[in-house]
Structure formats: structure tokens, C-alpha cells
Amino acid sequence: MKKQNTWSKRVEYNGIIFDSILEAKFAMLIENSCIFYYHPFTIWYDKKDSTKLGKRTCSNQYQPDFLVRKLKDNTCYLIEIKSSSDRDHIDTLTKADRAEKYIKAKGHNWDYKVVTEKDFDLPFEKLEKLKKAKETRVTVARKRDSTARHNKFSMQKINYRSIKIPTNRHYKNLTESDYLFFIKTGIVRDIAPD
């Protein structure tokens, strides 16, 4: 019998299951001044050939943690959250290089940043939110285990990680695709009249 996973690095905050508490802390920090999309897309790359990008020619994939647009000055950032010990790791540097090439190839006006726990402090008033997020670790692990069991015996796949935008967010009237478009471009699509 498989042992039940009773602990997980993943935590749930504002409707999103983050891969780590550090990612949730970052989301708490920026939620009032920015809009963001968690794991916005996949970048396909080749570890050995820096000129190759794309699913058809590459075997490695990378999902940046956040696509963030600041509300104050409308600037956009592709953010990777790492522990400070992993910041200069070869994989992190390779992914950073490929992400910057992806941004340039797509013609986006974004900046790429690797953010560590040393780059920010959570304000005192958000510490209670952090405590509540930490308490979701066991629940998230159980959700993941029950999802795997459900998917094994069911045709309907459940993915608890599919929610990538905060439930409590700016621009609540936008659909998920319009929200992502706005973060990518800074433009709100015109809604066709009925």
C-alpha cells in the first residue's frame, strides 16, 4: 500500500497552489501593486544549443513562475523565484538565458528577473496570511494524492494546479484569456457590444 503524502512544499493562497512558500510570499508581496499570472506558459529550449527554441526542435521545457505587470507604470516582468543558493546554479542560468531569448524572439517588451528570498521582505501585516498559507501544506498534498487516484480510475481529469490567476484580483471582469492578454500587452481588449 502506498504511503499517504502528509507533507508538501506546495501551499495554497488566493485560489492558486504554489510550488513553494517562497512563491506564495512573493504573490502576497505584489498582490496590491501588480497583476500576475502564475506559470503563464512553457518555454521549450535545448540545453546545449542556445539558438534553438520551440516545441518541435527542443526536448527541455521550462515554466517561468510569474508574468507580472505593475499597475503604476505598466511595466512587465517574467519572474523566476529561486532560493539564494540556487541563483547561480547552471540550470537557473541556462533557463534565464533561454527566457531572455524567448522574450526577444516574441518581440515582448518585458524584463526577466530571478528573485530570491534575499530580494524582498514580507510586510508585517501580511504575516498572518503567510501563516494561513503554510497551514495548507497537508491539504494540498492530500488534494494532489486524491487527484492522482481519481485520474487513474476516471476519464475526467482533475487538475488542482490549473488555476493560475488569483481569485481576489484586480480586473475581476476579465476572462482568464483576456487577463493574460492584458498582462502580456498592457492592453485591455475591447468587448464587442451585444
C-alpha positions in Angstrom: 0.0 0.0 0.0 1.3 3.4 -1.0 2.1 5.7 1.9 -0.1 8.9 2.0 1.9 12.1 1.5 1.3 14.1 4.6 3.6 17.0 3.8 4.2 19.1 0.8 6.3 22.0 -0.3 3.2 23.3 -2.2 0.9 25.8 -0.5 -2.4 27.3 -1.4 -3.0 31.0 -1.4 -5.8 33.1 -3.0 -7.0 30.2 -5.1 -3.6 29.2 -6.5 -1.5 26.2 -5.5 2.1 27.5 -5.5 5.1 25.2 -5.7 6.7 26.7 -2.7 6.1 29.0 0.3 8.6 31.5 -1.3 6.4 31.8 -4.4 3.3 32.4 -2.2 5.2 35.1 -0.2 6.1 36.8 -3.5 2.4 36.7 -4.6 1.4 38.2 -1.2 4.0 41.0 -1.7 2.9 42.1 -5.1 -0.9 41.4 -5.0 -1.8 45.1 -4.2 0.5 46.8 -6.7 0.6 44.3 -9.6 -1.4 41.8 -11.6 0.1 38.5 -12.3 -0.3 35.1 -13.9 1.2 32.0 -12.3 3.1 29.7 -14.7 1.9 31.7 -17.7 3.4 29.5 -20.5 6.0 26.9 -21.3 9.3 27.8 -23.0 10.8 24.9 -24.9 14.6 25.0 -25.2 17.7 23.0 -25.9 20.3 22.8 -23.1 23.3 22.5 -25.4 22.2 24.8 -28.3 21.2 28.3 -27.1 19.8 29.2 -30.6 17.1 26.5 -30.5 13.7 27.4 -29.1 10.3 25.8 -29.7 8.4 22.6 -29.0 9.3 21.0 -32.4 13.0 21.2 -32.0 13.7 21.0 -28.3 13.3 18.4 -25.6 13.6 20.6 -22.5 10.8 22.7 -21.1 10.6 25.5 -18.6 7.7 27.2 -17.0 8.6 30.6 -15.5 6.9 31.3 -12.2 5.2 34.6 -12.8 4.3 37.0 -15.5 3.8 40.3 -13.6 2.6 43.7 -14.8 3.0 46.7 -12.5 -0.2 48.7 -12.2 1.7 52.0 -11.5 4.0 52.2 -14.5 2.6 49.4 -16.7 6.0 47.6 -17.0 6.0 43.8 -17.4 8.4 41.2 -15.9 8.9 37.5 -16.3 9.9 36.3 -12.9 11.6 33.1 -11.6 11.6 32.5 -7.9 14.6 30.7 -6.6 16.4 30.2 -3.2 19.5 32.3 -3.0 21.6 29.1 -3.0 20.2 28.2 -6.5 20.5 31.6 -8.0 23.8 30.9 -9.7 23.2 27.2 -10.5 23.9 26.2 -14.1 20.2 25.2 -14.7 19.0 28.6 -13.4 21.4 30.5 -15.6 20.5 28.4 -18.7 16.8 29.0 -18.1 17.4 32.7 -17.7 19.3 32.8 -21.0 16.6 30.9 -22.8 13.8 33.0 -21.3 15.6 36.2 -22.4 15.9 34.8 -25.9 12.2 33.8 -25.9 11.2 37.3 -24.9 13.3 38.8 -27.6 12.1 36.3 -30.2 8.5 37.0 -29.4 9.1 40.8 -29.5 7.8 41.4 -26.0 8.8 44.5 -24.0 9.5 42.6 -20.8 12.4 42.2 -18.4 13.4 38.8 -17.0 14.4 38.6 -13.3 15.4 35.9 -10.9 14.1 36.8 -7.4 15.3 35.2 -4.2 14.2 35.4 -0.6 17.0 38.0 -0.1 15.4 40.3 -2.6 12.3 41.1 -0.6 10.7 41.1 2.9 7.1 40.4 3.6 5.4 43.4 5.4 4.3 42.7 9.0 0.6 43.0 8.1 0.9 40.0 5.7 2.4 37.6 8.2 -1.0 36.2 9.2 -1.7 35.4 5.6 1.6 33.6 5.4 0.8 31.6 8.4 -2.5 30.5 6.9 -0.8 29.6 3.6 1.7 27.4 5.5 -1.2 25.6 7.1 -2.5 24.5 3.7 0.6 22.2 3.0 -1.1 19.0 4.2 -4.3 19.8 2.5 -2.6 20.5 -0.8 -0.6 17.2 -0.5 -3.9 15.3 0.0 -5.5 17.1 -2.9 -2.6 16.0 -5.1 -2.8 12.4 -3.9 -6.6 12.2 -4.4 -6.2 13.8 -7.8 -3.8 11.1 -8.9 -6.1 8.3 -7.6 -9.1 10.0 -9.3 -7.3 10.4 -12.6 -6.2 6.7 -12.6 -9.8 5.5 -12.5 -11.7 8.2 -14.3 -12.0 9.6 -17.8 -12.4 13.1 -16.4 -9.0 14.6 -15.4 -8.9 17.0 -12.4 -6.0 19.4 -12.1 -5.8 21.4 -8.9 -2.9 23.4 -10.4 -4.9 24.7 -13.3 -5.9 27.9 -11.5 -3.2 30.4 -12.4 -4.8 33.8 -11.6 -5.8 34.9 -8.1 -9.4 34.6 -7.1 -9.2 38.0 -5.4 -7.7 40.2 -8.1 -7.7 43.4 -10.0 -9.9 43.5 -13.2 -12.3 40.8 -12.0 -14.5 41.4 -15.0 -11.8 40.0 -17.4 -11.9 36.3 -18.5 -8.8 34.3 -17.9 -7.6 34.7 -21.5 -8.3 38.5 -21.5 -6.5 38.8 -18.2 -3.4 37.0 -19.6 -3.6 39.2 -22.7 -3.7 42.3 -20.6 -0.7 41.1 -18.5 1.3 40.3 -21.7 0.5 43.5 -23.6 -0.8 46.1 -21.1 -3.9 46.5 -23.3 -7.5 45.6 -22.3 -9.3 44.0 -25.3 -12.4 45.8 -26.5 -15.5 43.9 -25.6 -17.9 43.6 -28.6 -21.3 45.0 -27.9 -24.3 42.6 -27.6 
